[in-house]
Amino acid sequence: MFHVPSHAVGTASMSLFGAKAGVVNSDLSLKGASRLRVVDRSVLATVHAINTQAPIYAVAERAADLIKVSWK
């Protein structure tokens, strides 16, 4: 786990499809489970000396788009 003061990240890191490393795939789906996504700052491998709010907004917006597509 990486630690930026008061902002833990990387506890459920994201990796490419088929990679053995990581907890979630690049579409935020939990590896080894179906119909479950992780949408929080734990999917970010590292955050370098910044507040995590902006990167989390980006992850959340991407997740919303992925979920909308999957429901069509």
All heavy atoms as TSV, in Angstrom:
chain	resi	resn	atom	element	x	y	z
A	1	MET	N	N	0.845	-1.178	0.000
A	1	MET	CA	C	0.000	0.000	0.000
A	1	MET	C	C	0.885	1.233	0.000
A	1	MET	O	O	1.871	1.308	0.717
A	1	MET	CB	C	-0.901	-0.008	1.230
A	1	MET	CG	C	-1.735	1.220	1.349
A	1	MET	SD	S	-2.962	1.133	2.669
A	1	MET	CE	C	-1.941	1.304	4.090
A	2	PHE	N	N	0.532	2.189	-0.820
A	2	PHE	CA	C	1.246	3.449	-0.872
A	2	PHE	C	C	0.531	4.429	0.042
A	2	PHE	O	O	-0.655	4.308	0.279
A	2	PHE	CB	C	1.275	3.990	-2.298
A	2	PHE	CG	C	2.029	3.091	-3.224
A	2	PHE	CD1	C	1.370	2.125	-3.958
A	2	PHE	CD2	C	3.399	3.200	-3.337
A	2	PHE	CE1	C	2.054	1.281	-4.804
A	2	PHE	CE2	C	4.099	2.361	-4.171
A	2	PHE	CZ	C	3.426	1.405	-4.911
A	3	HIS	N	N	1.249	5.400	0.534
A	3	HIS	CA	C	0.621	6.335	1.446
A	3	HIS	C	C	1.060	7.754	1.143
A	3	HIS	O	O	2.240	8.064	1.150
A	3	HIS	CB	C	0.977	5.989	2.887
A	3	HIS	CG	C	0.288	6.853	3.876
A	3	HIS	ND1	N	-1.045	6.724	4.172
A	3	HIS	CD2	C	0.729	7.873	4.625
A	3	HIS	CE1	C	-1.390	7.621	5.077
A	3	HIS	NE2	N	-0.320	8.333	5.357
A	4	VAL	N	N	0.094	8.576	0.805
A	4	VAL	CA	C	0.280	10.008	0.713
A	4	VAL	C	C	-0.379	10.517	1.979
A	4	VAL	O	O	-1.427	10.011	2.359
A	4	VAL	CB	C	-0.416	10.573	-0.547
A	4	VAL	CG1	C	-0.306	12.074	-0.604
A	4	VAL	CG2	C	0.177	9.943	-1.797
A	5	PRO	N	N	0.197	11.468	2.699
A	5	PRO	CA	C	-0.377	11.866	3.991
A	5	PRO	C	C	-1.903	11.947	3.981
A	5	PRO	O	O	-2.481	12.686	3.208
A	5	PRO	CB	C	0.263	13.226	4.250
A	5	PRO	CG	C	1.567	13.152	3.525
A	5	PRO	CD	C	1.304	12.311	2.302
A	6	SER	N	N	-2.530	11.123	4.783
A	6	SER	CA	C	-3.983	11.053	4.955
A	6	SER	C	C	-4.734	10.470	3.770
A	6	SER	O	O	-5.946	10.526	3.732
A	6	SER	CB	C	-4.561	12.431	5.281
A	6	SER	OG	O	-3.970	12.935	6.457
A	7	HIS	N	N	-4.050	9.971	2.755
A	7	HIS	CA	C	-4.733	9.445	1.571
A	7	HIS	C	C	-4.122	8.102	1.161
A	7	HIS	O	O	-3.246	8.046	0.308
A	7	HIS	CB	C	-4.624	10.419	0.398
A	7	HIS	CG	C	-5.211	11.763	0.678
A	7	HIS	ND1	N	-6.569	11.975	0.780
A	7	HIS	CD2	C	-4.634	12.955	0.899
A	7	HIS	CE1	C	-6.797	13.243	1.037
A	7	HIS	NE2	N	-5.646	13.863	1.119
A	8	ALA	N	N	-4.591	7.030	1.737
A	8	ALA	CA	C	-4.086	5.703	1.362
A	8	ALA	C	C	-4.614	5.324	-0.014
A	8	ALA	O	O	-5.787	5.512	-0.312
A	8	ALA	CB	C	-4.518	4.684	2.389
A	9	VAL	N	N	-3.739	4.799	-0.864
A	9	VAL	CA	C	-4.126	4.354	-2.202
A	9	VAL	C	C	-3.439	3.031	-2.495
A	9	VAL	O	O	-2.509	2.629	-1.823
A	9	VAL	CB	C	-3.746	5.384	-3.297
A	9	VAL	CG1	C	-4.489	6.683	-3.094
A	9	VAL	CG2	C	-2.249	5.631	-3.317
A	10	GLY	N	N	-3.909	2.327	-3.521
A	10	GLY	CA	C	-3.237	1.128	-3.988
A	10	GLY	C	C	-3.604	-0.158	-3.289
A	10	GLY	O	O	-2.989	-1.183	-3.528
A	11	THR	N	N	-4.603	-0.164	-2.437
A	11	THR	CA	C	-4.953	-1.384	-1.712
A	11	THR	C	C	-5.736	-2.366	-2.577
A	11	THR	O	O	-5.793	-3.549	-2.262
A	11	THR	CB	C	-5.767	-1.063	-0.445
A	11	THR	OG1	O	-6.922	-0.311	-0.806
A	11	THR	CG2	C	-4.932	-0.265	0.540
A	12	ALA	N	N	-6.330	-1.895	-3.663
A	12	ALA	CA	C	-7.033	-2.765	-4.620
A	12	ALA	C	C	-6.611	-2.325	-6.022
A	12	ALA	O	O	-7.429	-1.937	-6.841
A	12	ALA	CB	C	-8.541	-2.665	-4.451
A	13	SER	N	N	-5.329	-2.373	-6.292
A	13	SER	CA	C	-4.789	-1.769	-7.505
A	13	SER	C	C	-5.350	-2.382	-8.788
A	13	SER	O	O	-5.724	-3.540	-8.842
A	13	SER	CB	C	-3.272	-1.846	-7.506
A	13	SER	OG	O	-2.850	-3.176	-7.453
A	14	MET	N	N	-5.362	-1.543	-9.815
A	14	MET	CA	C	-5.900	-1.901	-11.113
A	14	MET	C	C	-4.790	-2.451	-11.994
A	14	MET	O	O	-3.650	-2.004	-11.907
A	14	MET	CB	C	-6.490	-0.639	-11.763
A	14	MET	CG	C	-7.193	-0.860	-13.041
A	14	MET	SD	S	-7.872	0.639	-13.814
A	14	MET	CE	C	-7.834	1.887	-12.582
A	15	SER	N	N	-5.119	-3.419	-12.845
A	15	SER	CA	C	-4.147	-3.942	-13.806
A	15	SER	C	C	-4.874	-4.315	-15.093
A	15	SER	O	O	-6.096	-4.254	-15.164
A	15	SER	CB	C	-3.419	-5.151	-13.232
A	15	SER	OG	O	-4.322	-6.213	-13.010
A	16	LEU	N	N	-4.120	-4.718	-16.081
A	16	LEU	CA	C	-4.698	-5.091	-17.369
A	16	LEU	C	C	-5.459	-6.408	-17.269
A	16	LEU	O	O	-5.187	-7.223	-16.382
A	16	LEU	CB	C	-3.591	-5.229	-18.408
A	16	LEU	CG	C	-2.798	-3.965	-18.696
A	16	LEU	CD1	C	-1.647	-4.287	-19.636
A	16	LEU	CD2	C	-3.688	-2.891	-19.291
A	17	PHE	N	N	-6.377	-6.631	-18.206
A	17	PHE	CA	C	-7.088	-7.905	-18.278
A	17	PHE	C	C	-6.068	-9.023	-18.464
A	17	PHE	O	O	-5.134	-8.894	-19.230
A	17	PHE	CB	C	-8.071	-7.925	-19.451
A	17	PHE	CG	C	-9.314	-7.139	-19.207
A	17	PHE	CD1	C	-9.457	-5.872	-19.706
A	17	PHE	CD2	C	-10.347	-7.681	-18.457
A	17	PHE	CE1	C	-10.597	-5.141	-19.488
A	17	PHE	CE2	C	-11.504	-6.961	-18.230
A	17	PHE	CZ	C	-11.621	-5.690	-18.743
A	18	GLY	N	N	-6.244	-10.099	-17.751
A	18	GLY	CA	C	-5.364	-11.242	-17.882
A	18	GLY	C	C	-4.089	-11.166	-17.059
A	18	GLY	O	O	-3.381	-12.153	-16.930
A	19	ALA	N	N	-3.772	-10.006	-16.495
A	19	ALA	CA	C	-2.572	-9.876	-15.670
A	19	ALA	C	C	-2.814	-10.538	-14.319
A	19	ALA	O	O	-3.917	-10.494	-13.787
A	19	ALA	CB	C	-2.227	-8.408	-15.477
A	20	LYS	N	N	-1.791	-11.167	-13.799
A	20	LYS	CA	C	-1.937	-11.824	-12.498
A	20	LYS	C	C	-1.899	-10.820	-11.351
A	20	LYS	O	O	-2.452	-11.063	-10.303
A	20	LYS	CB	C	-0.862	-12.882	-12.319
A	20	LYS	CG	C	-1.045	-14.024	-13.293
A	20	LYS	CD	C	-0.095	-15.143	-13.040
A	20	LYS	CE	C	-0.345	-16.203	-14.097
A	20	LYS	NZ	N	0.086	-17.507	-13.723
A	21	ALA	N	N	-1.223	-9.716	-11.556
A	21	ALA	CA	C	-1.145	-8.678	-10.525
A	21	ALA	C	C	-2.451	-7.888	-10.496
A	21	ALA	O	O	-3.241	-7.924	-11.430
A	21	ALA	CB	C	0.014	-7.743	-10.823
A	22	GLY	N	N	-2.673	-7.176	-9.423
A	22	GLY	CA	C	-3.831	-6.308	-9.323
A	22	GLY	C	C	-5.076	-7.009	-8.819
A	22	GLY	O	O	-5.172	-8.236	-8.838
A	23	VAL	N	N	-5.997	-6.214	-8.351
A	23	VAL	CA	C	-7.249	-6.717	-7.775
A	23	VAL	C	C	-8.419	-6.487	-8.724
A	23	VAL	O	O	-9.341	-7.278	-8.781
A	23	VAL	CB	C	-7.507	-6.024	-6.415
A	23	VAL	CG1	C	-8.826	-6.444	-5.817
A	23	VAL	CG2	C	-6.365	-6.316	-5.453
A	24	VAL	N	N	-8.349	-5.398	-9.483
A	24	VAL	CA	C	-9.420	-5.088	-10.434
A	24	VAL	C	C	-8.850	-4.952	-11.840
A	24	VAL	O	O	-7.690	-4.602	-12.025
A	24	VAL	CB	C	-10.193	-3.806	-10.055
A	24	VAL	CG1	C	-10.888	-3.943	-8.731
A	24	VAL	CG2	C	-9.293	-2.602	-10.039
A	25	ASN	N	N	-9.683	-5.246	-12.840
A	25	ASN	CA	C	-9.314	-5.054	-14.242
A	25	ASN	C	C	-9.447	-3.584	-14.611
A	25	ASN	O	O	-9.984	-2.785	-13.843
A	25	ASN	CB	C	-10.221	-5.904	-15.140
A	25	ASN	CG	C	-9.958	-7.373	-14.974
A	25	ASN	OD1	O	-8.812	-7.819	-15.031
A	25	ASN	ND2	N	-11.013	-8.143	-14.774
A	26	SER	N	N	-9.009	-3.241	-15.814
A	26	SER	CA	C	-9.052	-1.842	-16.237
A	26	SER	C	C	-10.469	-1.302	-16.405
A	26	SER	O	O	-10.657	-0.093	-16.505
A	26	SER	CB	C	-8.267	-1.662	-17.537
A	26	SER	OG	O	-8.774	-2.510	-18.537
A	27	ASP	N	N	-11.478	-2.170	-16.405
A	27	ASP	CA	C	-12.871	-1.694	-16.426
A	27	ASP	C	C	-13.451	-1.632	-15.011
A	27	ASP	O	O	-14.654	-1.511	-14.832
A	27	ASP	CB	C	-13.746	-2.565	-17.321
A	27	ASP	CG	C	-13.942	-3.967	-16.791
A	27	ASP	OD1	O	-13.252	-4.357	-15.825
A	27	ASP	OD2	O	-14.791	-4.686	-17.347
A	28	LEU	N	N	-12.581	-1.712	-14.012
A	28	LEU	CA	C	-12.908	-1.613	-12.587
A	28	LEU	C	C	-13.674	-2.816	-12.045
A	28	LEU	O	O	-14.184	-2.776	-10.933
A	28	LEU	CB	C	-13.672	-0.318	-12.276
A	28	LEU	CG	C	-12.947	0.965	-12.674
A	28	LEU	CD1	C	-13.860	2.174	-12.483
A	28	LEU	CD2	C	-11.675	1.141	-11.868
A	29	SER	N	N	-13.764	-3.891	-12.841
A	29	SER	CA	C	-14.440	-5.099	-12.363
A	29	SER	C	C	-13.482	-5.902	-11.481
A	29	SER	O	O	-12.295	-5.996	-11.765
A	29	SER	CB	C	-14.926	-5.949	-13.531
A	29	SER	OG	O	-13.839	-6.364	-14.337
A	30	LEU	N	N	-14.014	-6.451	-10.417
A	30	LEU	CA	C	-13.217	-7.231	-9.480
A	30	LEU	C	C	-12.837	-8.554	-10.125
A	30	LEU	O	O	-13.700	-9.262	-10.650
A	30	LEU	CB	C	-14.012	-7.479	-8.197
A	30	LEU	CG	C	-13.275	-8.144	-7.059
A	30	LEU	CD1	C	-12.169	-7.255	-6.536
A	30	LEU	CD2	C	-14.243	-8.495	-5.945
A	31	LYS	N	N	-11.556	-8.881	-10.102
A	31	LYS	CA	C	-11.098	-10.140	-10.707
A	31	LYS	C	C	-11.662	-11.312	-9.920
A	31	LYS	O	O	-11.656	-11.315	-8.696
A	31	LYS	CB	C	-9.575	-10.201	-10.703
A	31	LYS	CG	C	-8.946	-9.205	-11.636
A	31	LYS	CD	C	-7.459	-9.339	-11.663
A	31	LYS	CE	C	-6.888	-8.372	-12.667
A	31	LYS	NZ	N	-5.462	-8.559	-12.866
A	32	GLY	N	N	-12.174	-12.307	-10.631
A	32	GLY	CA	C	-12.711	-13.500	-9.997
A	32	GLY	C	C	-14.147	-13.362	-9.518
A	32	GLY	O	O	-14.682	-14.264	-8.893
A	33	ALA	N	N	-14.783	-12.233	-9.801
A	33	ALA	CA	C	-16.185	-12.026	-9.403
A	33	ALA	C	C	-16.948	-11.486	-10.607
A	33	ALA	O	O	-16.349	-10.972	-11.546
A	33	ALA	CB	C	-16.277	-11.043	-8.244
A	34	SER	N	N	-18.239	-11.603	-10.569
A	34	SER	CA	C	-19.034	-11.039	-11.652
A	34	SER	C	C	-19.954	-9.963	-11.097
A	34	SER	O	O	-20.374	-10.024	-9.945
A	34	SER	CB	C	-19.857	-12.128	-12.344
A	34	SER	OG	O	-20.757	-12.712	-11.433
A	35	ARG	N	N	-20.217	-8.968	-11.933
A	35	ARG	CA	C	-21.140	-7.885	-11.600
A	35	ARG	C	C	-20.743	-7.102	-10.352
A	35	ARG	O	O	-21.587	-6.651	-9.588
A	35	ARG	CB	C	-22.554	-8.427	-11.468
A	35	ARG	CG	C	-23.043	-9.108	-12.738
A	35	ARG	CD	C	-24.420	-9.631	-12.587
A	35	ARG	NE	N	-25.276	-8.521	-12.184
A	35	ARG	CZ	C	-26.485	-8.299	-12.657
A	35	ARG	NH1	N	-26.993	-9.110	-13.535
A	35	ARG	NH2	N	-27.192	-7.284	-12.243
A	36	LEU	N	N	-19.444	-6.940	-10.145
A	36	LEU	CA	C	-18.960	-6.166	-9.004
A	36	LEU	C	C	-17.801	-5.291	-9.449
A	36	LEU	O	O	-16.853	-5.771	-10.071
A	36	LEU	CB	C	-18.504	-7.102	-7.880
A	36	LEU	CG	C	-18.004	-6.429	-6.607
A	36	LEU	CD1	C	-19.109	-5.600	-5.956
A	36	LEU	CD2	C	-17.499	-7.472	-5.640
A	37	ARG	N	N	-17.910	-4.007	-9.184
A	37	ARG	CA	C	-16.846	-3.051	-9.537
A	37	ARG	C	C	-16.361	-2.344	-8.277
A	37	ARG	O	O	-17.119	-2.128	-7.342
A	37	ARG	CB	C	-17.354	-2.012	-10.529
A	37	ARG	CG	C	-17.742	-2.596	-11.865
A	37	ARG	CD	C	-18.222	-1.499	-12.801
A	37	ARG	NE	N	-18.919	-2.050	-13.935
A	37	ARG	CZ	C	-18.352	-2.337	-15.103
A	37	ARG	NH1	N	-17.074	-2.120	-15.266
A	37	ARG	NH2	N	-19.058	-2.837	-16.084
A	38	VAL	N	N	-15.100	-1.977	-8.287
A	38	VAL	CA	C	-14.512	-1.199	-7.192
A	38	VAL	C	C	-14.305	0.210	-7.723
A	38	VAL	O	O	-13.574	0.414	-8.694
A	38	VAL	CB	C	-13.167	-1.798	-6.726
A	38	VAL	CG1	C	-12.543	-0.937	-5.649
A	38	VAL	CG2	C	-13.366	-3.227	-6.235
A	39	VAL	N	N	-14.971	1.174	-7.108
A	39	VAL	CA	C	-14.907	2.560	-7.575
A	39	VAL	C	C	-14.545	3.446	-6.390
A	39	VAL	O	O	-15.395	4.099	-5.796
A	39	VAL	CB	C	-16.251	2.999	-8.203
A	39	VAL	CG1	C	-16.123	4.403	-8.781
A	39	VAL	CG2	C	-16.700	2.024	-9.269
A	40	ASP	N	N	-13.289	3.441	-6.029
A	40	ASP	CA	C	-12.787	4.335	-4.989
A	40	ASP	C	C	-11.290	4.525	-5.178
A	40	ASP	O	O	-10.713	4.021	-6.132
A	40	ASP	CB	C	-13.134	3.836	-3.586
A	40	ASP	CG	C	-12.468	2.522	-3.225
A	40	ASP	OD1	O	-11.562	2.065	-3.963
A	40	ASP	OD2	O	-12.839	1.938	-2.214
A	41	ARG	N	N	-10.655	5.243	-4.284
A	41	ARG	CA	C	-9.244	5.568	-4.489
A	41	ARG	C	C	-8.313	4.382	-4.322
A	41	ARG	O	O	-7.138	4.472	-4.656
A	41	ARG	CB	C	-8.828	6.725	-3.597
A	41	ARG	CG	C	-8.763	6.401	-2.138
A	41	ARG	CD	C	-8.283	7.616	-1.390
A	41	ARG	NE	N	-8.349	7.340	0.023
A	41	ARG	CZ	C	-8.720	8.207	0.912
A	41	ARG	NH1	N	-9.050	9.421	0.554
A	41	ARG	NH2	N	-8.746	7.888	2.175
A	42	SER	N	N	-8.800	3.265	-3.853
A	42	SER	CA	C	-7.939	2.099	-3.682
A	42	SER	C	C	-7.472	1.525	-5.015
A	42	SER	O	O	-6.491	0.798	-5.060
A	42	SER	CB	C	-8.648	1.025	-2.863
A	42	SER	OG	O	-9.749	0.498	-3.567
A	43	VAL	N	N	-8.138	1.845	-6.132
A	43	VAL	CA	C	-7.729	1.315	-7.430
A	43	VAL	C	C	-6.534	2.053	-8.017
A	43	VAL	O	O	-5.913	1.575	-8.951
A	43	VAL	CB	C	-8.885	1.315	-8.459
A	43	VAL	CG1	C	-10.048	0.487	-7.957
A	43	VAL	CG2	C	-9.324	2.708	-8.818
A	44	LEU	N	N	-6.211	3.211	-7.480
A	44	LEU	CA	C	-5.073	3.979	-7.987
A	44	LEU	C	C	-3.780	3.413	-7.414
A	44	LEU	O	O	-3.640	3.278	-6.201
A	44	LEU	CB	C	-5.212	5.452	-7.601
A	44	LEU	CG	C	-6.478	6.143	-8.090
A	44	LEU	CD1	C	-6.550	7.549	-7.519
A	44	LEU	CD2	C	-6.521	6.172	-9.600
A	45	ALA	N	N	-2.842	3.110	-8.283
A	45	ALA	CA	C	-1.576	2.527	-7.816
A	45	ALA	C	C	-0.777	3.533	-6.987
A	45	ALA	O	O	-0.280	3.199	-5.923
A	45	ALA	CB	C	-0.756	2.053	-9.000
A	46	THR	N	N	-0.656	4.733	-7.472
A	46	THR	CA	C	0.059	5.774	-6.733
A	46	THR	C	C	-0.597	7.124	-6.997
A	46	THR	O	O	-1.189	7.338	-8.048
A	46	THR	CB	C	1.547	5.891	-7.138
A	46	THR	OG1	O	1.609	6.209	-8.522
A	46	THR	CG2	C	2.308	4.625	-6.858
A	47	VAL	N	N	-0.463	8.010	-6.071
A	47	VAL	CA	C	-0.873	9.400	-6.240
A	47	VAL	C	C	0.282	10.228	-5.702
A	47	VAL	O	O	0.634	10.128	-4.534
A	47	VAL	CB	C	-2.177	9.719	-5.467
A	47	VAL	CG1	C	-2.507	11.195	-5.599
A	47	VAL	CG2	C	-3.316	8.869	-5.996
A	48	HIS	N	N	0.888	11.015	-6.565
A	48	HIS	CA	C	2.107	11.737	-6.208
A	48	HIS	C	C	1.819	13.129	-5.661
A	48	HIS	O	O	1.513	14.040	-6.414
A	48	HIS	CB	C	3.030	11.838	-7.413
A	48	HIS	CG	C	3.464	10.508	-7.918
A	48	HIS	ND1	N	4.454	9.784	-7.311
A	48	HIS	CD2	C	3.011	9.748	-8.944
A	48	HIS	CE1	C	4.623	8.650	-7.948
A	48	HIS	NE2	N	3.757	8.595	-8.944
A	49	ALA	N	N	1.890	13.279	-4.362
A	49	ALA	CA	C	1.860	14.576	-3.682
A	49	ALA	C	C	0.732	15.501	-4.139
A	49	ALA	O	O	0.946	16.687	-4.338
A	49	ALA	CB	C	3.211	15.270	-3.839
A	50	ILE	N	N	-0.449	14.947	-4.333
A	50	ILE	CA	C	-1.603	15.772	-4.670
A	50	ILE	C	C	-2.795	15.300	-3.852
A	50	ILE	O	O	-2.790	14.203	-3.302
A	50	ILE	CB	C	-1.968	15.698	-6.170
A	50	ILE	CG1	C	-2.336	14.270	-6.574
A	50	ILE	CG2	C	-0.865	16.244	-7.035
A	50	ILE	CD1	C	-2.938	14.155	-7.947
A	51	ASN	N	N	-3.798	16.121	-3.800
A	51	ASN	CA	C	-5.042	15.704	-3.183
A	51	ASN	C	C	-5.681	14.670	-4.092
A	51	ASN	O	O	-5.616	14.772	-5.311
A	51	ASN	CB	C	-5.955	16.919	-3.023
A	51	ASN	CG	C	-7.162	16.605	-2.193
A	51	ASN	OD1	O	-7.950	15.741	-2.551
A	51	ASN	ND2	N	-7.318	17.295	-1.090
A	52	THR	N	N	-6.320	13.674	-3.530
A	52	THR	CA	C	-6.880	12.583	-4.345
A	52	THR	C	C	-8.262	12.885	-4.911
A	52	THR	O	O	-8.806	12.070	-5.646
A	52	THR	CB	C	-6.952	11.290	-3.524
A	52	THR	OG1	O	-7.751	11.517	-2.366
A	52	THR	CG2	C	-5.582	10.806	-3.135
A	53	GLN	N	N	-8.844	14.032	-4.613
A	53	GLN	CA	C	-10.205	14.313	-5.056
A	53	GLN	C	C	-10.342	14.317	-6.577
A	53	GLN	O	O	-11.246	13.673	-7.117
A	53	GLN	CB	C	-10.678	15.649	-4.501
A	53	GLN	CG	C	-12.125	15.954	-4.824
A	53	GLN	CD	C	-12.628	17.192	-4.117
A	53	GLN	OE1	O	-11.922	17.793	-3.317
A	53	GLN	NE2	N	-13.844	17.572	-4.404
A	54	ALA	N	N	-9.475	15.005	-7.295
A	54	ALA	CA	C	-9.582	15.076	-8.755
A	54	ALA	C	C	-9.399	13.707	-9.412
A	54	ALA	O	O	-10.208	13.331	-10.279
A	54	ALA	CB	C	-8.591	16.092	-9.319
A	55	PRO	N	N	-8.374	12.923	-9.042
A	55	PRO	CA	C	-8.265	11.590	-9.651
A	55	PRO	C	C	-9.476	10.695	-9.353
A	55	PRO	O	O	-9.895	9.916	-10.205
A	55	PRO	CB	C	-6.996	11.006	-9.040
A	55	PRO	CG	C	-6.213	12.164	-8.566
A	55	PRO	CD	C	-7.208	13.217	-8.220
A	56	ILE	N	N	-10.056	10.830	-8.172
A	56	ILE	CA	C	-11.220	10.012	-7.831
A	56	ILE	C	C	-12.437	10.431	-8.648
A	56	ILE	O	O	-13.232	9.591	-9.071
A	56	ILE	CB	C	-11.524	10.082	-6.317
A	56	ILE	CG1	C	-10.370	9.459	-5.557
A	56	ILE	CG2	C	-12.835	9.405	-5.979
A	56	ILE	CD1	C	-9.934	8.107	-6.050
A	57	TYR	N	N	-12.592	11.724	-8.891
A	57	TYR	CA	C	-13.677	12.169	-9.777
A	57	TYR	C	C	-13.515	11.531	-11.152
A	57	TYR	O	O	-14.498	11.103	-11.763
A	57	TYR	CB	C	-13.689	13.688	-9.920
A	57	TYR	CG	C	-14.309	14.446	-8.776
A	57	TYR	CD1	C	-14.187	15.822	-8.689
A	57	TYR	CD2	C	-15.022	13.808	-7.772
A	57	TYR	CE1	C	-14.754	16.536	-7.647
A	57	TYR	CE2	C	-15.595	14.506	-6.727
A	57	TYR	CZ	C	-15.453	15.868	-6.679
A	57	TYR	OH	O	-16.010	16.582	-5.652
A	58	ALA	N	N	-12.294	11.471	-11.665
A	58	ALA	CA	C	-12.041	10.865	-12.975
A	58	ALA	C	C	-12.398	9.377	-12.956
A	58	ALA	O	O	-13.026	8.872	-13.900
A	58	ALA	CB	C	-10.592	11.068	-13.377
A	59	VAL	N	N	-12.012	8.663	-11.907
A	59	VAL	CA	C	-12.352	7.244	-11.781
A	59	VAL	C	C	-13.870	7.074	-11.714
A	59	VAL	O	O	-14.436	6.191	-12.381
A	59	VAL	CB	C	-11.681	6.618	-10.535
A	59	VAL	CG1	C	-12.225	5.236	-10.248
A	59	VAL	CG2	C	-10.175	6.562	-10.708
A	60	ALA	N	N	-14.545	7.906	-10.948
A	60	ALA	CA	C	-15.997	7.799	-10.798
A	60	ALA	C	C	-16.720	8.096	-12.113
A	60	ALA	O	O	-17.681	7.405	-12.466
A	60	ALA	CB	C	-16.482	8.747	-9.703
A	61	GLU	N	N	-16.262	9.098	-12.852
A	61	GLU	CA	C	-16.877	9.412	-14.139
A	61	GLU	C	C	-16.688	8.262	-15.121
A	61	GLU	O	O	-17.610	7.893	-15.849
A	61	GLU	CB	C	-16.290	10.704	-14.724
A	61	GLU	CG	C	-16.723	11.960	-14.014
A	61	GLU	CD	C	-18.199	12.264	-14.219
A	61	GLU	OE1	O	-18.761	11.923	-15.282
A	61	GLU	OE2	O	-18.801	12.863	-13.317
A	62	ARG	N	N	-15.493	7.690	-15.141
A	62	ARG	CA	C	-15.217	6.545	-16.014
A	62	ARG	C	C	-16.094	5.351	-15.614
A	62	ARG	O	O	-16.657	4.672	-16.464
A	62	ARG	CB	C	-13.732	6.177	-15.945
A	62	ARG	CG	C	-13.351	5.001	-16.780
A	62	ARG	CD	C	-13.457	5.293	-18.254
A	62	ARG	NE	N	-13.021	4.121	-19.001
A	62	ARG	CZ	C	-13.575	3.716	-20.114
A	62	ARG	NH1	N	-14.565	4.391	-20.650
A	62	ARG	NH2	N	-13.145	2.644	-20.732
A	63	ALA	N	N	-16.214	5.106	-14.326
A	63	ALA	CA	C	-17.054	4.004	-13.845
A	63	ALA	C	C	-18.507	4.213	-14.252
A	63	ALA	O	O	-19.177	3.262	-14.674
A	63	ALA	CB	C	-16.941	3.878	-12.328
A	64	ALA	N	N	-18.991	5.432	-14.146
A	64	ALA	CA	C	-20.378	5.720	-14.540
A	64	ALA	C	C	-20.583	5.401	-16.016
A	64	ALA	O	O	-21.595	4.799	-16.388
A	64	ALA	CB	C	-20.714	7.181	-14.248
A	65	ASP	N	N	-19.625	5.789	-16.864
A	65	ASP	CA	C	-19.725	5.487	-18.292
A	65	ASP	C	C	-19.707	3.976	-18.539
A	65	ASP	O	O	-20.483	3.464	-19.339
A	65	ASP	CB	C	-18.587	6.147	-19.066
A	65	ASP	CG	C	-18.709	7.663	-19.103
A	65	ASP	OD1	O	-19.812	8.189	-18.852
A	65	ASP	OD2	O	-17.681	8.320	-19.373
A	66	LEU	N	N	-18.823	3.249	-17.857
A	66	LEU	CA	C	-18.738	1.796	-18.020
A	66	LEU	C	C	-20.033	1.110	-17.580
A	66	LEU	O	O	-20.500	0.181	-18.226
A	66	LEU	CB	C	-17.565	1.245	-17.211
A	66	LEU	CG	C	-16.174	1.610	-17.719
A	66	LEU	CD1	C	-15.127	1.295	-16.656
A	66	LEU	CD2	C	-15.870	0.888	-19.014
A	67	ILE	N	N	-20.601	1.570	-16.482
A	67	ILE	CA	C	-21.841	0.971	-15.976
A	67	ILE	C	C	-22.997	1.259	-16.929
A	67	ILE	O	O	-23.802	0.367	-17.220
A	67	ILE	CB	C	-22.125	1.484	-14.555
A	67	ILE	CG1	C	-21.072	0.916	-13.595
A	67	ILE	CG2	C	-23.539	1.111	-14.114
A	67	ILE	CD1	C	-21.048	1.571	-12.229
A	68	LYS	N	N	-23.077	2.484	-17.458
A	68	LYS	CA	C	-24.143	2.805	-18.415
A	68	LYS	C	C	-24.073	1.908	-19.645
A	68	LYS	O	O	-25.093	1.412	-20.115
A	68	LYS	CB	C	-24.066	4.270	-18.819
A	68	LYS	CG	C	-24.591	5.222	-17.771
A	68	LYS	CD	C	-24.662	6.622	-18.321
A	68	LYS	CE	C	-23.479	7.405	-17.829
A	68	LYS	NZ	N	-23.513	8.823	-18.221
A	69	VAL	N	N	-22.870	1.714	-20.165
A	69	VAL	CA	C	-22.697	0.858	-21.347
A	69	VAL	C	C	-23.083	-0.575	-21.037
A	69	VAL	O	O	-23.711	-1.248	-21.854
A	69	VAL	CB	C	-21.237	0.941	-21.857
A	69	VAL	CG1	C	-20.941	-0.141	-22.873
A	69	VAL	CG2	C	-20.964	2.309	-22.440
A	70	SER	N	N	-22.742	-1.070	-19.865
A	70	SER	CA	C	-23.034	-2.452	-19.523
A	70	SER	C	C	-24.538	-2.711	-19.326
A	70	SER	O	O	-24.981	-3.840	-19.424
A	70	SER	CB	C	-22.258	-2.899	-18.278
A	70	SER	OG	O	-22.778	-2.270	-17.117
A	71	TRP	N	N	-25.322	-1.674	-19.070
A	71	TRP	CA	C	-26.764	-1.837	-18.877
A	71	TRP	C	C	-27.541	-1.740	-20.180
A	71	TRP	O	O	-28.739	-1.952	-20.202
A	71	TRP	CB	C	-27.284	-0.798	-17.883
A	71	TRP	CG	C	-27.074	-1.253	-16.482
A	71	TRP	CD1	C	-25.940	-1.101	-15.734
A	71	TRP	CD2	C	-27.992	-1.974	-15.673
A	71	TRP	NE1	N	-26.103	-1.673	-14.509
A	71	TRP	CE2	C	-27.367	-2.215	-14.438
A	71	TRP	CE3	C	-29.278	-2.446	-15.855
A	71	TRP	CZ2	C	-27.981	-2.902	-13.405
A	71	TRP	CZ3	C	-29.898	-3.112	-14.832
A	71	TRP	CH2	C	-29.244	-3.336	-13.632
A	72	LYS	N	N	-26.881	-1.388	-21.279
A	72	LYS	CA	C	-27.590	-1.270	-22.569
A	72	LYS	C	C	-27.743	-2.601	-23.227
A	72	LYS	O	O	-27.051	-3.527	-23.048
A	72	LYS	CB	C	-26.852	-0.314	-23.486
A	72	LYS	CG	C	-26.984	1.109	-23.029
A	72	LYS	CD	C	-26.340	2.038	-24.009
A	72	LYS	CE	C	-26.520	3.470	-23.520
A	72	LYS	NZ	N	-26.035	4.430	-24.425
